[in-house]
Amino acid sequence: MEKILYLAHVESDGTLSKAALESLGAAVELSKKLSGSSLSVGLIGSQAEKAAGSIASCGATSFFAVSGPEFDCSRYSTDAAAIEALGRQTQATLMVAAGTSRFGRAVPGATFRLNGRIDSRITGFTVENNSLQIQRWFYRQRMMSTQTRAQRPWALLLDPGVFSPWTGQTGTASLQNVSVKLPELRTRVLGTETATTGPQTIRPDAKLLFVTGAGWTKKQSDGQPHVKEAEDLIINFLEKTCASLGSTKSLVDQTGDGQQVISLLSHINQVGQTGSTPRHQKGLSTCCHGEEPHTVGWRFINERRAINLDANCGWAQGKADVLYVADAFQVLKKVNELL
């Protein structure tokens, strides 16, 4: 009999993030598929009572919370201690959480203290003969494995954007507070600062991912590059559509080569084999050649379109649903006018 513990950090306003609701949906689904299992909720943060009420109808048998202002911020010592305390209180055999950067830092250490095992980057699971089998990607996202473990507790960090978010009625949950003995805190969180001061280009929740390729910085039909014009067109498009901006590796690498580049881009925008794996509803690739390392990062994009002057572009070889054989400068200029 598996004892499933769902873990989540509570936002400052008492809500749960989209990634947290996605992992809750997966935990609820898992508890239904594993016969004889029980589901408990473990919340971390000072607004845990409000968050528990928002998911009261999820089917959990018990709700636990580690509360206090010291647990509102991301800090390894407090997060790991809270997770460990919740794991011991519930005697969980399976711990399910969103694969966020905050949980990615703290859950491994807490699992080690519980003498358990952990797997991250999980994109799916199945239950066969009442035994859990997870799916995750290896080797730069080119290989998928299905695996299981006998060691308990077993912590599972789920990739955001894969599972459907839980939805249900709010209510009242009987919340049990779990006390945590904290070590001496040597760090204080004073606030947050954004990495850049330019326009926002990374929007994980945007419906559209707009990807730029190296063709934007190459010589155009008049024999001259028009990088500044390309940048203005792209900024205008992003502002009008609220799309997220991606890039190929070849384009962001030009910064280190001393070439003129689009100032919006950094390696954070990189999509593909060594970059991020976006999960937007739609994707539009422009001036890209459609190499496999780039398109492998698009496997969770539902609708793929591309703009390229070459009708034999790699995007036309089964990688794009629609290929526009046209000049991206002219297309984007016209699209911006229509918008």
DAWO-V160836 format. One record per backbone hydrogen bond with DSSP energy under -0.5 kcal/mol. CO is the residue of the C=O (numbers start at 1). NH is the residue of the N-H. E is the energy in kcal/mol with one decimal. If there is no record, write none. Layout:
# DAWO-V160836
co:CO nh:NH e:E
co:CO nh:NH e:E
This chain:
# DAWO-V160836
co:2 nh:4 e:-0.7
co:2 nh:38 e:-1.9
co:3 nh:93 e:-2.2
co:3 nh:94 e:-2.1
co:4 nh:6 e:-0.5
co:4 nh:40 e:-2.8
co:5 nh:7 e:-0.5
co:5 nh:96 e:-2.8
co:6 nh:42 e:-3.5
co:8 nh:44 e:-1.9
co:11 nh:14 e:-2.0
co:15 nh:11 e:-2.8
co:17 nh:21 e:-2.2
co:18 nh:22 e:-2.1
co:19 nh:23 e:-2.1
co:20 nh:24 e:-1.8
co:21 nh:25 e:-2.2
co:21 nh:166 e:-1.8
co:22 nh:26 e:-1.8
co:23 nh:27 e:-2.3
co:24 nh:28 e:-2.7
co:25 nh:29 e:-2.1
co:26 nh:30 e:-2.5
co:27 nh:31 e:-2.3
co:28 nh:32 e:-1.5
co:29 nh:33 e:-1.6
co:30 nh:34 e:-2.1
co:33 nh:35 e:-0.9
co:34 nh:37 e:-1.6
co:38 nh:4 e:-3.0
co:39 nh:61 e:-2.7
co:39 nh:62 e:-0.8
co:40 nh:6 e:-3.0
co:41 nh:43 e:-0.5
co:41 nh:64 e:-3.3
co:42 nh:8 e:-1.7
co:43 nh:66 e:-2.5
co:44 nh:10 e:-2.7
co:45 nh:48 e:-1.0
co:47 nh:51 e:-1.7
co:48 nh:52 e:-2.6
co:49 nh:53 e:-1.7
co:50 nh:54 e:-1.3
co:51 nh:55 e:-0.8
co:52 nh:55 e:-0.7
co:53 nh:56 e:-1.1
co:53 nh:171 e:-2.5
co:55 nh:58 e:-1.8
co:62 nh:41 e:-2.1
co:63 nh:176 e:-2.5
co:64 nh:43 e:-2.4
co:65 nh:67 e:-0.6
co:65 nh:178 e:-3.0
co:66 nh:45 e:-2.3
co:68 nh:71 e:-1.9
co:69 nh:72 e:-1.4
co:73 nh:75 e:-0.8
co:75 nh:79 e:-2.6
co:76 nh:80 e:-2.9
co:77 nh:81 e:-1.5
co:78 nh:82 e:-2.2
co:79 nh:83 e:-2.5
co:80 nh:84 e:-2.4
co:81 nh:85 e:-2.3
co:82 nh:86 e:-2.3
co:83 nh:87 e:-2.4
co:84 nh:88 e:-2.3
co:85 nh:89 e:-2.4
co:86 nh:90 e:-2.1
co:87 nh:91 e:-1.1
co:87 nh:92 e:-1.2
co:93 nh:154 e:-2.6
co:94 nh:5 e:-3.2
co:94 nh:96 e:-0.5
co:95 nh:156 e:-3.4
co:96 nh:7 e:-2.8
co:97 nh:158 e:-2.5
co:98 nh:100 e:-1.9
co:100 nh:104 e:-2.7
co:101 nh:105 e:-1.1
co:102 nh:106 e:-1.6
co:103 nh:107 e:-2.5
co:105 nh:109 e:-0.5
co:106 nh:110 e:-2.0
co:107 nh:111 e:-2.8
co:108 nh:112 e:-2.0
co:109 nh:113 e:-1.9
co:110 nh:114 e:-1.4
co:111 nh:116 e:-2.8
co:112 nh:115 e:-1.6
co:117 nh:155 e:-3.1
co:119 nh:157 e:-2.4
co:121 nh:137 e:-0.8
co:122 nh:159 e:-2.6
co:124 nh:135 e:-2.8
co:126 nh:133 e:-2.9
co:128 nh:131 e:-1.2
co:131 nh:128 e:-2.3
co:133 nh:126 e:-3.0
co:134 nh:147 e:-2.1
co:135 nh:123 e:-2.4
co:135 nh:124 e:-0.9
co:136 nh:145 e:-3.0
co:138 nh:142 e:-1.2
co:138 nh:143 e:-2.0
co:139 nh:142 e:-1.4
co:143 nh:138 e:-3.5
co:145 nh:136 e:-1.8
co:147 nh:134 e:-2.7
co:153 nh:117 e:-2.2
co:153 nh:155 e:-0.5
co:154 nh:95 e:-2.3
co:155 nh:119 e:-2.1
co:156 nh:97 e:-2.3
co:156 nh:158 e:-0.6
co:157 nh:122 e:-1.9
co:158 nh:99 e:-3.2
co:159 nh:162 e:-1.1
co:169 nh:57 e:-1.0
co:173 nh:175 e:-1.0
co:174 nh:63 e:-0.8
co:175 nh:177 e:-0.6
co:176 nh:65 e:-2.1
co:177 nh:179 e:-0.5
co:180 nh:182 e:-0.9
co:184 nh:186 e:-0.5
co:188 nh:190 e:-0.7
co:201 nh:203 e:-0.7
co:201 nh:245 e:-3.6
co:203 nh:206 e:-1.8
co:207 nh:282 e:-2.5
co:208 nh:210 e:-0.5
co:208 nh:244 e:-2.5
co:209 nh:211 e:-0.6
co:209 nh:284 e:-3.0
co:210 nh:246 e:-3.0
co:211 nh:286 e:-2.5
co:212 nh:248 e:-1.6
co:213 nh:216 e:-1.6
co:214 nh:217 e:-1.6
co:215 nh:218 e:-0.8
co:218 nh:226 e:-0.5
co:220 nh:223 e:-2.4
co:224 nh:220 e:-2.1
co:226 nh:230 e:-2.3
co:227 nh:231 e:-2.5
co:228 nh:232 e:-2.2
co:229 nh:233 e:-2.4
co:230 nh:234 e:-2.4
co:231 nh:235 e:-2.7
co:232 nh:236 e:-2.4
co:233 nh:237 e:-2.1
co:234 nh:238 e:-2.6
co:235 nh:239 e:-2.4
co:236 nh:240 e:-1.7
co:237 nh:241 e:-2.1
co:238 nh:242 e:-2.1
co:244 nh:210 e:-3.3
co:246 nh:212 e:-2.1
co:247 nh:271 e:-2.6
co:248 nh:252 e:-1.7
co:249 nh:253 e:-2.1
co:251 nh:254 e:-1.0
co:252 nh:255 e:-1.1
co:253 nh:256 e:-0.8
co:253 nh:257 e:-0.8
co:254 nh:259 e:-1.8
co:255 nh:258 e:-1.1
co:261 nh:263 e:-0.6
co:262 nh:265 e:-1.6
co:266 nh:269 e:-1.6
co:267 nh:270 e:-0.9
co:269 nh:247 e:-1.7
co:270 nh:276 e:-2.7
co:272 nh:275 e:-0.6
co:276 nh:272 e:-1.7
co:276 nh:278 e:-0.6
co:278 nh:300 e:-0.5
co:280 nh:302 e:-1.0
co:281 nh:303 e:-1.6
co:282 nh:209 e:-2.2
co:283 nh:305 e:-2.5
co:284 nh:211 e:-2.8
co:285 nh:307 e:-2.6
co:286 nh:213 e:-1.2
co:287 nh:215 e:-1.6
co:289 nh:314 e:-1.4
co:291 nh:294 e:-0.8
co:291 nh:295 e:-2.4
co:292 nh:296 e:-2.4
co:293 nh:273 e:-2.2
co:294 nh:297 e:-1.2
co:295 nh:298 e:-2.1
co:296 nh:299 e:-0.9
co:298 nh:301 e:-2.1
co:303 nh:283 e:-2.6
co:304 nh:321 e:-2.3
co:304 nh:322 e:-1.4
co:305 nh:285 e:-2.8
co:306 nh:324 e:-3.3
co:307 nh:287 e:-2.1
co:308 nh:326 e:-0.5
co:309 nh:311 e:-0.7
co:310 nh:313 e:-1.7
co:313 nh:316 e:-2.0
co:314 nh:317 e:-1.0
co:315 nh:319 e:-0.6
co:315 nh:320 e:-1.6
co:316 nh:318 e:-1.4
co:322 nh:306 e:-1.9
co:323 nh:325 e:-0.7
co:324 nh:308 e:-2.3
co:324 nh:326 e:-1.3
co:326 nh:328 e:-0.6
co:327 nh:331 e:-2.5
co:328 nh:332 e:-2.7
co:329 nh:333 e:-2.0
co:330 nh:334 e:-2.1
co:331 nh:335 e:-2.5
co:332 nh:336 e:-2.5
co:333 nh:337 e:-1.6
co:334 nh:338 e:-2.1
co:335 nh:339 e:-2.5
